[in-house]
Amino acid sequence: MDGPLESFTPSTVGSRSRVASSVYPGTPALSVMSPMSVRRRGGRMFRSTKIDPEEYKNRVPWHASRQGKATLRKTKWTCLGASFVGVLGAAALVVTGYLSVPKHKYCLVLDEQFDGDSLDTSIWTHEVQVGGFGNNQFEMTTAHEKNAFVRDGQLYIVPTLSNETYGDAAIINGYTLNLTADGTCTGTTEADCVAFSNTTAGNYSVLPPIESARLTTKLSRSIKYGKVEVKARMPTGDWIWPAVWMLPKDNVYGEWPRSGEIDIVETKGNAVEHSWDLNANIVTSSLHWGLDFATDMYQKTLKWRKVKRDYTNQVYYTYGLNWDPKGMRMWQSKPSRAINTVNFDQPFWKRGNLASALVNSTHPSNPWIASDNVNAAPFDQDFYLILSVAVGGTNGWFEDSDGKPWANGSPTPARDFWLNRNAWLPTWPSDPTKRGMAIEYVKMWRLAEPGETCAA
């Protein structure tokens, strides 16, 4: 740098131009105020925020001020108004739910309280079959007392292991179970009545690895329009499938699903992993109807309801059906708490667009066209009640997923299920009353005829 720097002393502070031009020759002059002049212009650098006790003593609190009182009044009435609207809304929901349930007169058909120490066979009939009931289920249904028994005023339907009856070896190889030979089969085909086990490669087969029960009122009670109530606690255990449902007594419109099926409630025994579990933590209701298996239109009349706490295998719920010529309501706990509602506001033929369906490469005719209530058909005939506990199957009720011990598309699903029993058997309680569906009571009513008076 050329030339010596000028010394910086108090006498030179007042003129920044002189400092700048002498330190950096050729730079523009800048004016600078001295610290003393800054202090004089701004006065005190800091203002005290200390509260004067006398001033505070005379100050009115905000909530006692005119503005504060007005604001608090407004807030109070706003909260009260919002609460009132909420109460009205909740009341409206309750009233709407109550009014949505049609009011009818009913005549009692069945009041089963399971008061005795054995099953009343004048009411209940065992279905005894080995064929899987169209779903390729893994259980055979029996008339064994271990699979359906009455104890302490409750009916229990309990799945057990078939090897407890037939031995381990019989399940896998070299055994033929023929229910026709002993006269116990209630099915109509050989597949319903005969099962065998075989380990020959390419011809694998097993006996149904589970025994359970399926009870019906087919020979004793049925209703065409009316009410059903079943109070039950559902079973615990992976891949257990309990159901309360109905089938037509006479198949007026032909074989399943032409004559329909009413599923009042179905659940799954798998453990609930969390409150939002949509696999095990739901109750489902549906109607099955169509022309054949391929055109079963149940998905158009299927609904489910989530159970967020007090799960179905922990407490008893009442599951019900209200059914009249205008529609159906399947419910849990009370009729206003619907699982599924189906209004008969159009023919099922139209609802399923079945005019465009093909059965055996042809367009079939409408099987329900001759009904007196075409909007209700096929649900305009007598149906009987079924209580069942199934296990597994390949119809998709149990969707393929990680941890599932069989695949629905497997050629040997029951065998796969049995060979992987170490994965699911530990989830089945050793106490049969916990492993099974427990039913406290069953009630059925028919819709009273016009002018009819029924005994209370």
DRENDO-1510 file (C-alpha; in Angstrom, 1 decimal, always signed):
<recs>
REC; n; res; u; v; w
REC; 1; MET; +0.0; +0.0; +0.0 .
REC; 2; ASP; +1.4; +3.5; -1.0 .
REC; 3; GLY; +2.1; +6.0; +1.8 .
REC; 4; PRO; +1.7; +5.8; +5.6 .
REC; 5; LEU; -1.8; +5.4; +7.3 .
REC; 6; GLU; -3.2; +8.4; +9.1 .
REC; 7; SER; -3.5; +7.8; +12.8 .
REC; 8; PHE; -7.1; +7.3; +14.1 .
REC; 9; THR; -7.7; +9.5; +17.0 .
REC; 10; PRO; -10.9; +11.1; +18.6 .
REC; 11; SER; -10.2; +14.3; +16.8 .
REC; 12; THR; -10.4; +12.5; +13.5 .
REC; 13; VAL; -13.6; +10.4; +14.2 .
REC; 14; GLY; -16.0; +13.2; +13.4 .
REC; 15; SER; -15.1; +13.3; +9.8 .
REC; 16; ARG; -15.3; +9.9; +8.1 .
REC; 17; SER; -14.5; +11.5; +4.7 .
REC; 18; ARG; -11.1; +12.5; +5.9 .
REC; 19; VAL; -10.4; +9.0; +7.3 .
REC; 20; ALA; -11.6; +7.3; +4.2 .
REC; 21; SER; -9.8; +9.5; +1.8 .
REC; 22; SER; -6.6; +9.3; +3.7 .
REC; 23; VAL; -6.7; +5.5; +4.4 .
REC; 24; TYR; -7.9; +4.6; +0.9 .
REC; 25; PRO; -6.9; +7.4; -1.4 .
REC; 26; GLY; -9.3; +7.9; -4.3 .
REC; 27; THR; -12.4; +6.4; -2.5 .
REC; 28; PRO; -15.6; +8.5; -2.2 .
REC; 29; ALA; -16.1; +10.3; +1.0 .
REC; 30; LEU; -18.6; +8.9; +3.5 .
REC; 31; SER; -20.2; +10.8; +6.4 .
REC; 32; VAL; -20.1; +9.0; +9.8 .
REC; 33; MET; -21.9; +10.1; +13.0 .
REC; 34; SER; -20.0; +9.8; +16.2 .
REC; 35; PRO; -21.2; +7.5; +19.0 .
REC; 36; MET; -21.9; +10.5; +21.2 .
REC; 37; SER; -24.3; +12.0; +18.5 .
REC; 38; VAL; -26.1; +8.6; +18.3 .
REC; 39; ARG; -26.7; +8.5; +22.0 .
REC; 40; ARG; -27.9; +12.1; +22.1 .
REC; 41; ARG; -30.4; +11.6; +19.3 .
REC; 42; GLY; -31.9; +8.3; +20.6 .
REC; 43; GLY; -32.1; +9.2; +24.3 .
REC; 44; ARG; -31.9; +6.2; +26.7 .
REC; 45; MET; -30.8; +3.1; +24.9 .
REC; 46; PHE; -33.2; +0.8; +27.0 .
REC; 47; ARG; -36.6; +1.5; +28.4 .
REC; 48; SER; -37.7; -0.2; +31.6 .
REC; 49; THR; -40.6; -2.6; +31.5 .
REC; 50; LYS; -41.0; -2.8; +35.3 .
REC; 51; ILE; -44.6; -2.6; +36.3 .
REC; 52; ASP; -45.6; +0.2; +38.5 .
REC; 53; PRO; -47.4; -1.4; +41.5 .
REC; 54; GLU; -49.8; +1.6; +41.8 .
REC; 55; GLU; -50.6; +1.5; +38.1 .
REC; 56; TYR; -51.3; -2.3; +38.3 .
REC; 57; LYS; -53.4; -2.0; +41.4 .
REC; 58; ASN; -55.9; +0.2; +39.5 .
REC; 59; ARG; -55.9; -1.9; +36.3 .
REC; 60; VAL; -59.1; -3.8; +35.4 .
REC; 61; PRO; -58.6; -7.5; +34.4 .
REC; 62; TRP; -59.4; -8.3; +30.8 .
REC; 63; HIS; -62.2; -10.8; +31.7 .
REC; 64; ALA; -63.9; -8.1; +33.8 .
REC; 65; SER; -63.6; -5.4; +31.2 .
REC; 66; ARG; -66.4; -4.5; +28.9 .
REC; 67; GLN; -64.7; -6.0; +25.9 .
REC; 68; GLY; -63.7; -9.2; +27.8 .
REC; 69; LYS; -67.2; -9.7; +29.1 .
REC; 70; ALA; -68.7; -9.4; +25.6 .
REC; 71; THR; -66.1; -11.8; +24.1 .
REC; 72; LEU; -66.8; -14.4; +26.8 .
REC; 73; ARG; -70.5; -14.1; +26.3 .
REC; 74; LYS; -70.0; -14.7; +22.6 .
REC; 75; THR; -67.7; -17.7; +23.2 .
REC; 76; LYS; -70.2; -19.2; +25.7 .
REC; 77; TRP; -73.1; -19.0; +23.4 .
REC; 78; THR; -71.1; -20.3; +20.4 .
REC; 79; CYS; -70.0; -23.4; +22.4 .
REC; 80; LEU; -73.6; -24.0; +23.7 .
REC; 81; GLY; -74.9; -23.6; +20.2 .
REC; 82; ALA; -72.4; -26.0; +18.7 .
REC; 83; SER; -73.1; -28.5; +21.5 .
REC; 84; PHE; -76.9; -28.2; +20.9 .
REC; 85; VAL; -76.4; -28.8; +17.2 .
REC; 86; GLY; -74.3; -31.9; +18.0 .
REC; 87; VAL; -76.9; -33.3; +20.4 .
REC; 88; LEU; -79.6; -32.7; +17.8 .
REC; 89; GLY; -77.5; -34.4; +15.1 .
REC; 90; ALA; -77.0; -37.4; +17.4 .
REC; 91; ALA; -80.6; -37.6; +18.3 .
REC; 92; ALA; -81.5; -37.4; +14.6 .
REC; 93; LEU; -79.3; -40.3; +13.8 .
REC; 94; VAL; -80.9; -42.4; +16.5 .
REC; 95; VAL; -84.4; -41.5; +15.5 .
REC; 96; THR; -83.6; -42.0; +11.8 .
REC; 97; GLY; -82.2; -45.5; +12.6 .
REC; 98; TYR; -85.2; -46.4; +14.6 .
REC; 99; LEU; -87.7; -45.1; +12.0 .
REC; 100; SER; -85.9; -46.9; +9.2 .
REC; 101; VAL; -86.8; -50.3; +10.7 .
REC; 102; PRO; -90.2; -51.3; +9.4 .
REC; 103; LYS; -92.8; -52.0; +12.1 .
REC; 104; HIS; -94.7; -55.3; +11.8 .
REC; 105; LYS; -96.7; -57.8; +13.8 .
REC; 106; TYR; -95.0; -61.1; +14.2 .
REC; 107; CYS; -95.9; -64.6; +15.3 .
REC; 108; LEU; -93.3; -66.7; +17.2 .
REC; 109; VAL; -92.0; -69.8; +15.4 .
REC; 110; LEU; -89.0; -70.8; +17.6 .
REC; 111; ASP; -87.7; -69.8; +21.0 .
REC; 112; GLU; -84.7; -72.1; +21.7 .
REC; 113; GLN; -83.0; -71.3; +25.0 .
REC; 114; PHE; -81.0; -74.6; +25.2 .
REC; 115; ASP; -82.4; -75.3; +28.7 .
REC; 116; GLY; -81.8; -79.0; +28.7 .
REC; 117; ASP; -78.6; -81.0; +28.8 .
REC; 118; SER; -78.7; -82.3; +25.2 .
REC; 119; LEU; -79.6; -81.0; +21.8 .
REC; 120; ASP; -83.3; -81.0; +20.9 .
REC; 121; THR; -83.4; -83.2; +17.8 .
REC; 122; SER; -87.1; -82.3; +17.2 .
REC; 123; ILE; -85.7; -78.9; +16.2 .
REC; 124; TRP; -82.2; -79.4; +15.0 .
REC; 125; THR; -80.9; -81.8; +12.4 .
REC; 126; HIS; -77.2; -82.6; +11.8 .
REC; 127; GLU; -75.8; -82.3; +8.2 .
REC; 128; VAL; -73.3; -85.2; +7.9 .
REC; 129; GLN; -71.1; -84.8; +4.9 .
REC; 130; VAL; -67.4; -84.9; +3.8 .
REC; 131; GLY; -67.5; -83.0; +0.5 .
REC; 132; GLY; -66.8; -79.4; +1.6 .
REC; 133; PHE; -70.2; -78.0; +0.7 .
REC; 134; GLY; -69.2; -76.4; -2.6 .
REC; 135; ASN; -66.4; -74.2; -1.0 .
REC; 136; ASN; -63.9; -77.1; -0.7 .
REC; 137; GLN; -63.9; -76.5; +3.1 .
REC; 138; PHE; -61.5; -78.6; +5.1 .
REC; 139; GLU; -64.0; -80.1; +7.6 .
REC; 140; MET; -66.3; -83.0; +7.6 .
REC; 141; THR; -69.5; -82.4; +9.5 .
REC; 142; THR; -70.5; -85.0; +12.0 .
REC; 143; ALA; -73.2; -85.9; +14.5 .
REC; 144; HIS; -70.6; -86.5; +17.2 .
REC; 145; GLU; -71.4; -84.9; +20.5 .
REC; 146; LYS; -67.9; -83.5; +20.8 .
REC; 147; ASN; -68.7; -81.3; +17.8 .
REC; 148; ALA; -72.1; -80.0; +18.9 .
REC; 149; PHE; -73.2; -80.2; +22.6 .
REC; 150; VAL; -75.4; -78.3; +25.1 .
REC; 151; ARG; -73.8; -77.2; +28.4 .
REC; 152; ASP; -75.0; -74.7; +31.0 .
REC; 153; GLY; -77.8; -73.3; +28.9 .
REC; 154; GLN; -75.7; -72.8; +25.7 .
REC; 155; LEU; -75.1; -74.7; +22.5 .
REC; 156; TYR; -71.5; -75.1; +21.4 .
REC; 157; ILE; -70.4; -76.0; +17.9 .
REC; 158; VAL; -66.7; -77.0; +18.0 .
REC; 159; PRO; -64.1; -77.9; +15.4 .
REC; 160; THR; -61.8; -80.8; +16.4 .
REC; 161; LEU; -59.0; -82.7; +14.6 .
REC; 162; SER; -60.0; -85.7; +12.6 .
REC; 163; ASN; -56.9; -87.6; +13.7 .
REC; 164; GLU; -58.4; -87.8; +17.1 .
REC; 165; THR; -61.1; -90.1; +15.6 .
REC; 166; TYR; -59.3; -91.9; +12.8 .
REC; 167; GLY; -55.5; -91.6; +13.7 .
REC; 168; ASP; -52.7; -89.8; +12.0 .
REC; 169; ALA; -52.0; -92.3; +9.3 .
REC; 170; ALA; -55.6; -92.4; +8.1 .
REC; 171; ILE; -55.6; -88.7; +7.3 .
REC; 172; ILE; -52.7; -88.9; +4.9 .
REC; 173; ASN; -52.8; -92.4; +3.3 .
REC; 174; GLY; -54.7; -95.6; +2.8 .
REC; 175; TYR; -58.1; -94.9; +4.4 .
REC; 176; THR; -61.6; -94.7; +2.9 .
REC; 177; LEU; -64.4; -93.0; +4.7 .
REC; 178; ASN; -67.8; -94.1; +3.3 .
REC; 179; LEU; -70.8; -92.4; +5.0 .
REC; 180; THR; -73.2; -94.1; +2.5 .
REC; 181; ALA; -72.2; -97.5; +3.8 .
REC; 182; ASP; -73.1; -96.7; +7.4 .
REC; 183; GLY; -76.2; -94.8; +6.4 .
REC; 184; THR; -75.3; -91.5; +8.0 .
REC; 185; CYS; -74.6; -89.3; +5.0 .
REC; 186; THR; -77.1; -86.5; +4.4 .
REC; 187; GLY; -75.6; -85.5; +1.1 .
REC; 188; THR; -76.9; -86.5; -2.4 .
REC; 189; THR; -73.7; -87.2; -4.3 .
REC; 190; GLU; -70.7; -89.6; -3.9 .
REC; 191; ALA; -68.4; -86.6; -3.2 .
REC; 192; ASP; -70.7; -85.6; -0.3 .
REC; 193; CYS; -70.5; -89.0; +1.2 .
REC; 194; VAL; -67.1; -90.7; +0.4 .
REC; 195; ALA; -63.6; -89.5; +1.1 .
REC; 196; PHE; -60.2; -91.3; +0.9 .
REC; 197; SER; -56.6; -90.6; +1.6 .
REC; 198; ASN; -53.7; -91.3; -0.8 .
REC; 199; THR; -50.0; -90.3; -1.0 .
REC; 200; THR; -49.5; -91.5; -4.6 .
REC; 201; ALA; -47.7; -88.8; -6.6 .
REC; 202; GLY; -50.2; -87.0; -8.8 .
REC; 203; ASN; -53.1; -88.4; -6.9 .
REC; 204; TYR; -52.6; -86.8; -3.5 .
REC; 205; SER; -55.7; -86.7; -1.3 .
REC; 206; VAL; -56.5; -86.5; +2.4 .
REC; 207; LEU; -59.4; -87.1; +4.6 .
REC; 208; PRO; -61.0; -83.8; +5.7 .
REC; 209; PRO; -58.5; -83.0; +8.5 .
REC; 210; ILE; -61.1; -81.3; +10.7 .
REC; 211; GLU; -64.4; -82.5; +12.2 .
REC; 212; SER; -67.1; -80.0; +13.0 .
REC; 213; ALA; -70.9; -79.6; +13.0 .
REC; 214; ARG; -73.6; -78.0; +10.9 .
REC; 215; LEU; -77.1; -77.8; +12.4 .
REC; 216; THR; -80.3; -76.9; +10.6 .
REC; 217; THR; -84.0; -76.4; +11.1 .
REC; 218; LYS; -84.9; -77.7; +7.7 .
REC; 219; LEU; -87.2; -80.4; +9.0 .
REC; 220; SER; -88.8; -78.3; +11.7 .
REC; 221; ARG; -88.9; -74.5; +11.3 .
REC; 222; SER; -88.8; -72.1; +8.3 .
REC; 223; ILE; -90.2; -68.7; +7.6 .
REC; 224; LYS; -91.2; -66.6; +4.5 .
REC; 225; TYR; -90.7; -63.0; +5.8 .
REC; 226; GLY; -90.2; -62.4; +9.5 .
REC; 227; LYS; -87.4; -62.1; +12.0 .
REC; 228; VAL; -84.5; -64.1; +13.3 .
REC; 229; GLU; -82.3; -63.4; +16.3 .
REC; 230; VAL; -79.3; -65.4; +17.4 .
REC; 231; LYS; -77.2; -64.4; +20.4 .
REC; 232; ALA; -73.7; -65.8; +20.1 .
REC; 233; ARG; -70.1; -65.5; +20.9 .
REC; 234; MET; -67.8; -66.4; +18.0 .
REC; 235; PRO; -64.9; -68.9; +18.1 .
REC; 236; THR; -61.2; -68.3; +18.5 .
REC; 237; GLY; -58.6; -69.9; +16.2 .
REC; 238; ASP; -57.0; -69.2; +12.8 .
REC; 239; TRP; -59.0; -70.1; +9.7 .
REC; 240; ILE; -62.2; -71.0; +11.6 .
REC; 241; TRP; -65.3; -69.8; +9.8 .
REC; 242; PRO; -68.5; -69.5; +11.9 .
REC; 243; ALA; -71.8; -68.5; +10.2 .
REC; 244; VAL; -75.5; -68.0; +11.0 .
REC; 245; TRP; -77.4; -68.3; +7.7 .
REC; 246; MET; -80.4; -69.6; +5.8 .
REC; 247; LEU; -81.2; -71.7; +2.7 .
REC; 248; PRO; -84.5; -72.2; +0.9 .
REC; 249; LYS; -86.6; -75.1; +2.1 .
REC; 250; ASP; -87.9; -76.1; -1.3 .
REC; 251; ASN; -85.6; -74.5; -3.9 .
REC; 252; VAL; -88.6; -73.1; -5.7 .
REC; 253; TYR; -86.5; -71.5; -8.5 .
REC; 254; GLY; -83.9; -74.3; -8.9 .
REC; 255; GLU; -80.6; -75.3; -7.4 .
REC; 256; TRP; -78.2; -72.9; -5.7 .
REC; 257; PRO; -77.9; -69.9; -6.3 .
REC; 258; ARG; -81.1; -69.6; -8.3 .
REC; 259; SER; -83.2; -70.0; -5.1 .
REC; 260; GLY; -81.0; -67.8; -3.0 .
REC; 261; GLU; -79.0; -67.8; +0.2 .
REC; 262; ILE; -79.2; -65.4; +3.2 .
REC; 263; ASP; -76.0; -65.0; +5.2 .
REC; 264; ILE; -77.1; -63.2; +8.4 .
REC; 265; VAL; -73.6; -63.0; +9.8 .
REC; 266; GLU; -70.2; -64.6; +9.0 .
REC; 267; THR; -66.9; -63.9; +10.8 .
REC; 268; LYS; -63.3; -65.3; +11.0 .
REC; 269; GLY; -61.6; -66.8; +14.0 .
REC; 270; ASN; -58.2; -65.3; +13.2 .
REC; 271; ALA; -56.8; -63.1; +15.9 .
REC; 272; VAL; -57.4; -59.4; +15.6 .
REC; 273; GLU; -54.1; -57.6; +15.1 .
REC; 274; HIS; -55.3; -54.1; +15.6 .
REC; 275; SER; -58.6; -52.1; +15.8 .
REC; 276; TRP; -58.6; -51.4; +12.0 .
REC; 277; ASP; -58.0; -55.0; +11.0 .
REC; 278; LEU; -60.2; -55.5; +8.0 .
REC; 279; ASN; -59.6; -59.3; +7.9 .
REC; 280; ALA; -60.6; -60.7; +11.3 .
REC; 281; ASN; -62.2; -57.6; +12.8 .
REC; 282; ILE; -65.4; -57.5; +10.8 .
REC; 283; VAL; -68.9; -59.0; +10.6 .
REC; 284; THR; -70.3; -59.7; +7.2 .
REC; 285; SER; -73.8; -60.1; +5.8 .
REC; 286; SER; -74.8; -61.0; +2.2 .
REC; 287; LEU; -77.3; -62.5; -0.1 .
REC; 288; HIS; -76.3; -65.0; -2.8 .
REC; 289; TRP; -78.4; -65.2; -6.0 .
REC; 290; GLY; -77.7; -65.8; -9.6 .
REC; 291; LEU; -78.0; -68.5; -12.3 .
REC; 292; ASP; -75.0; -70.7; -11.5 .
REC; 293; PHE; -71.7; -70.6; -9.6 .
REC; 294; ALA; -70.1; -68.3; -12.1 .
REC; 295; THR; -73.0; -65.8; -12.0 .
REC; 296; ASP; -73.5; -65.7; -8.3 .
REC; 297; MET; -74.0; -61.9; -7.7 .
REC; 298; TYR; -73.4; -61.8; -4.0 .
REC; 299; GLN; -70.9; -59.0; -4.2 .
REC; 300; LYS; -73.8; -56.7; -5.2 .
REC; 301; THR; -75.6; -57.4; -2.0 .
REC; 302; LEU; -72.7; -57.8; +0.5 .
REC; 303; LYS; -71.8; -55.4; +3.3 .
REC; 304; TRP; -69.6; -55.6; +6.4 .
REC; 305; ARG; -69.3; -53.8; +9.7 .
REC; 306; LYS; -66.2; -53.2; +11.7 .
REC; 307; VAL; -66.0; -54.2; +15.4 .
REC; 308; LYS; -63.5; -51.8; +17.0 .
REC; 309; ARG; -63.6; -53.2; +20.5 .
REC; 310; ASP; -65.2; -56.1; +22.4 .
REC; 311; TYR; -64.4; -58.4; +19.6 .
REC; 312; THR; -66.9; -61.1; +18.4 .
REC; 313; ASN; -64.9; -63.9; +20.1 .
REC; 314; GLN; -64.8; -62.0; +23.4 .
REC; 315; VAL; -68.4; -61.1; +24.0 .
REC; 316; TYR; -71.9; -62.2; +23.1 .
REC; 317; TYR; -73.8; -60.2; +20.4 .
REC; 318; THR; -77.2; -60.6; +19.0 .
REC; 319; TYR; -77.3; -61.0; +15.3 .
REC; 320; GLY; -80.5; -60.6; +13.5 .
REC; 321; LEU; -82.5; -60.5; +10.3 .
REC; 322; ASN; -85.6; -58.4; +9.6 .
REC; 323; TRP; -87.3; -59.5; +6.4 .
REC; 324; ASP; -90.5; -58.4; +4.7 .
REC; 325; PRO; -91.8; -58.1; +1.1 .
REC; 326; LYS; -90.0; -54.8; +0.6 .
REC; 327; GLY; -86.5; -55.8; +1.8 .
REC; 328; MET; -84.1; -57.2; +4.3 .
REC; 329; ARG; -82.0; -55.8; +7.1 .
REC; 330; MET; -79.2; -57.8; +8.8 .
REC; 331; TRP; -78.0; -56.3; +12.0 .
REC; 332; GLN; -75.8; -56.6; +15.1 .
REC; 333; SER; -77.0; -55.9; +18.7 .
REC; 334; LYS; -80.1; -54.0; +17.5 .
REC; 335; PRO; -82.1; -53.5; +14.3 .
REC; 336; SER; -81.0; -49.9; +14.0 .
REC; 337; ARG; -77.3; -51.0; +13.9 .
REC; 338; ALA; -77.4; -52.5; +10.4 .
REC; 339; ILE; -74.7; -54.7; +8.9 .
REC; 340; ASN; -76.4; -54.8; +5.6 .
REC; 341; THR; -79.7; -53.5; +4.1 .
REC; 342; VAL; -81.1; -54.7; +0.8 .
REC; 343; ASN; -84.2; -53.0; -0.5 .
REC; 344; PHE; -86.3; -54.9; -2.9 .
REC; 345; ASP; -86.7; -51.9; -5.2 .
REC; 346; GLN; -85.9; -53.6; -8.5 .
REC; 347; PRO; -85.9; -57.2; -9.8 .
REC; 348; PHE; -82.7; -59.2; -9.0 .
REC; 349; TRP; -82.6; -60.1; -12.7 .
REC; 350; LYS; -82.1; -56.4; -13.5 .
REC; 351; ARG; -79.9; -55.7; -10.4 .
REC; 352; GLY; -77.4; -58.3; -11.6 .
REC; 353; ASN; -77.8; -57.5; -15.4 .
REC; 354; LEU; -78.3; -61.2; -15.8 .
REC; 355; ALA; -79.9; -60.8; -19.3 .
REC; 356; SER; -76.4; -60.5; -20.6 .
REC; 357; ALA; -75.1; -63.6; -18.7 .
REC; 358; LEU; -74.1; -66.8; -20.4 .
REC; 359; VAL; -74.8; -70.2; -18.9 .
REC; 360; ASN; -73.4; -73.1; -21.0 .
REC; 361; SER; -72.8; -70.6; -23.9 .
REC; 362; THR; -76.5; -69.6; -24.0 .
REC; 363; HIS; -78.5; -66.7; -22.6 .
REC; 364; PRO; -80.9; -68.3; -20.0 .
REC; 365; SER; -84.4; -67.1; -19.2 .
REC; 366; ASN; -85.3; -65.2; -16.1 .
REC; 367; PRO; -86.1; -67.9; -13.4 .
REC; 368; TRP; -88.0; -65.4; -11.2 .
REC; 369; ILE; -90.3; -63.8; -13.7 .
REC; 370; ALA; -93.4; -65.7; -12.6 .
REC; 371; SER; -93.1; -64.6; -8.9 .
REC; 372; ASP; -96.0; -62.7; -7.3 .
REC; 373; ASN; -93.3; -60.3; -5.9 .
REC; 374; VAL; -90.7; -60.1; -8.7 .
REC; 375; ASN; -88.6; -57.5; -6.9 .
REC; 376; ALA; -88.2; -59.9; -4.0 .
REC; 377; ALA; -87.6; -63.2; -5.8 .
REC; 378; PRO; -85.8; -65.5; -5.1 .
REC; 379; PHE; -86.3; -64.2; -1.5 .
REC; 380; ASP; -90.0; -64.7; -1.5 .
REC; 381; GLN; -90.1; -68.3; -0.3 .
REC; 382; ASP; -89.6; -70.3; +2.9 .
REC; 383; PHE; -86.0; -70.4; +4.3 .
REC; 384; TYR; -84.7; -72.4; +7.2 .
REC; 385; LEU; -81.9; -71.6; +9.6 .
REC; 386; ILE; -78.3; -73.0; +9.7 .
REC; 387; LEU; -75.7; -72.7; +12.4 .
REC; 388; SER; -72.3; -73.9; +11.3 .
REC; 389; VAL; -68.6; -73.7; +12.0 .
REC; 390; ALA; -66.4; -74.4; +9.0 .
REC; 391; VAL; -62.6; -74.4; +8.6 .
REC; 392; GLY; -60.7; -73.1; +5.6 .
REC; 393; GLY; -61.8; -73.5; +2.0 .
REC; 394; THR; -60.8; -72.2; -1.4 .
REC; 395; ASN; -63.7; -69.9; -2.4 .
REC; 396; GLY; -61.8; -66.7; -1.3 .
REC; 397; TRP; -63.4; -66.2; +2.1 .
REC; 398; PHE; -59.8; -66.5; +3.3 .
REC; 399; GLU; -57.8; -64.6; +0.8 .
REC; 400; ASP; -54.3; -65.7; -0.1 .
REC; 401; SER; -51.8; -63.8; +2.0 .
REC; 402; ASP; -48.4; -64.2; +3.8 .
REC; 403; GLY; -48.7; -66.8; +6.6 .
REC; 404; LYS; -51.8; -68.5; +5.1 .
REC; 405; PRO; -50.9; -72.3; +5.2 .
REC; 406; TRP; -52.5; -73.1; +1.8 .
REC; 407; ALA; -53.1; -71.4; -1.5 .
REC; 408; ASN; -56.7; -71.2; -2.9 .
REC; 409; GLY; -55.4; -72.3; -6.3 .
REC; 410; SER; -53.4; -75.3; -4.9 .
REC; 411; PRO; -54.4; -78.7; -6.2 .
REC; 412; THR; -54.1; -80.1; -2.6 .
REC; 413; PRO; -55.3; -77.3; -0.3 .
REC; 414; ALA; -56.6; -79.5; +2.5 .
REC; 415; ARG; -53.4; -81.5; +2.5 .
REC; 416; ASP; -51.3; -78.3; +2.6 .
REC; 417; PHE; -53.4; -77.0; +5.5 .
REC; 418; TRP; -52.9; -80.2; +7.5 .
REC; 419; LEU; -49.2; -80.5; +6.8 .
REC; 420; ASN; -48.7; -76.9; +8.0 .
REC; 421; ARG; -50.8; -77.4; +11.2 .
REC; 422; ASN; -47.9; -76.2; +13.4 .
REC; 423; ALA; -48.6; -72.7; +12.0 .
REC; 424; TRP; -52.3; -72.6; +13.0 .
REC; 425; LEU; -53.0; -75.2; +15.7 .
REC; 426; PRO; -51.3; -73.2; +18.5 .
REC; 427; THR; -54.0; -70.5; +17.9 .
REC; 428; TRP; -56.8; -72.9; +18.7 .
REC; 429; PRO; -57.7; -72.9; +22.4 .
REC; 430; SER; -57.6; -76.2; +24.2 .
REC; 431; ASP; -60.9; -75.3; +25.8 .
REC; 432; PRO; -63.6; -76.4; +23.4 .
REC; 433; THR; -66.0; -73.8; +24.6 .
REC; 434; LYS; -63.6; -71.1; +23.5 .
REC; 435; ARG; -62.6; -72.8; +20.3 .
REC; 436; GLY; -66.3; -73.2; +19.3 .
REC; 437; MET; -69.2; -70.9; +18.5 .
REC; 438; ALA; -71.3; -70.5; +21.7 .
REC; 439; ILE; -75.0; -69.8; +21.1 .
REC; 440; GLU; -77.2; -68.5; +24.0 .
REC; 441; TYR; -80.5; -68.5; +22.2 .
REC; 442; VAL; -82.2; -68.7; +18.8 .
REC; 443; LYS; -85.5; -67.0; +18.0 .
REC; 444; MET; -87.6; -66.9; +14.8 .
REC; 445; TRP; -90.8; -65.2; +14.0 .
REC; 446; ARG; -92.9; -65.2; +10.9 .
REC; 447; LEU; -94.7; -62.1; +9.6 .
REC; 448; ALA; -98.3; -62.1; +10.8 .
REC; 449; GLU; -101.0; -62.3; +8.2 .
REC; 450; PRO; -103.3; -59.2; +7.9 .
REC; 451; GLY; -105.7; -59.1; +10.8 .
REC; 452; GLU; -104.0; -62.1; +12.6 .
REC; 453; THR; -103.3; -61.9; +16.3 .
REC; 454; CYS; -100.5; -64.0; +17.6 .
REC; 455; ALA; -99.8; -65.1; +21.2 .
REC; 456; ALA; -97.2; -63.1; +23.0 .
</recs>
